Amino acid sequence: MILLIASVYAYHIQSTSLLVVETRHEVVRFIGEAGLVATEMTPGELARVVRVWREEYSQAIDLWVQPALNISFAESVNALKVCVLSWSGTPLPANVTMTRVRLGGAEPSKDAWSFSIGQREVGCTTVALQPVTDSGLYFIVVDTYGLKTFRVIPVNLEVRDNYDPESEVLHNSSSVQQVYALIAPGNLVPVSIEPAEEGVRVHAEPGTVALIVYEEEGVYMAWRIPLREGDGFRGDLNKYVVVEGYALLISVGAGG
C-alpha cells in the first residue's frame, strides 16, 4: 500500500511538472508571437496581444491587462469610495480624477471630480455623490509620482471588443449614429466617423481609452486600450507597459 501511494504521488508530481513546463513553453511562444517584449506599446499593438491570445492561446494560458495600480471602487448610499494601492498593498498618495457618465438619455451627460488621496488616509477617500443607477460608467484616472493609469467601471452597459485601433475601424452590425471618445482626465469628446468596408472608421485622438457608441439598437462601450481585469500579480510573467502615457500591468500564465 505504501508503495502504491508513493507511486501515485510520484506520478502526480511528474504530471504536474510536465504541465508547468508545457504552460511555460506556451507562455514563451505567446510572448514572442504577440510581441510582448516591448515596454511601450501603441493601442494597436496592445490590441494585437489580446487578439493573438484570444485566437491561439486562450485554451492554454490566461492573460490579464490591468491598471498599473490597484484602483478599487465601492458604492454606498449617496457616496462612492475610491482606493489607490500598489498591487502589493501599499497605500499611495495620488491625484485622482473621477468622471461619472450617464448614458440613459439621447446624449451622454457627465460630471467630474478631482481630489487627492494622502498616504495617511490608507489610500482611500469617499466622495459624496449619487451613484449611477441606470446606464453609464465611472472613469477613474490616477496620477502618483508621475505614473498615470486608469480604470473604467461600466454600469448596466454592454462592453464590446470590436474596435481595431490600427485600422481605426469599428466593426458594427447596425447603423452608428454618434461616437464619443473617453479621454483622460475626464473628457467625453464627439469624434468624426466615416463609412468603411466592415463598419465605420472612427478617428480617435491619442489618449482615448474607450469609445461610447450610439447606434440604432442602443448604446455600448468599445475598448480602444483594452483591459482584462484580474487581481494583481499572477501567472508566469508580470510586466509593466506604457500605452499612450498610461501605465498598465500585463500578466500571462496559468489561471488560478
Beta strands, then each sheet from edge to edge (+ up, - down):
strand 1: 40-41
strand 2: 62-67
strand 3: 70-76
strand 4: 79-85
strand 5: 94-102
strand 6: 109-117
strand 7: 124-127
strand 8: 136-144
strand 9: 147-155
strand 10: 159-160
strand 11: 163-164
strand 12: 169-170
strand 13: 176-183
strand 14: 187-191
strand 15: 193-196
strand 16: 199-202
strand 17: 208-215
strand 18: 218-223
strand 19: 237-243
strand 20: 246-253
sheet 1: 1+ 19+ 20- 2+
sheet 2: 3+ 4- 7+
sheet 3: 6+ 5- 8+ 9-
sheet 4: 10+ 18+ 17- 13+ 14-
sheet 5: 11+ 12- 16+ 15-
end
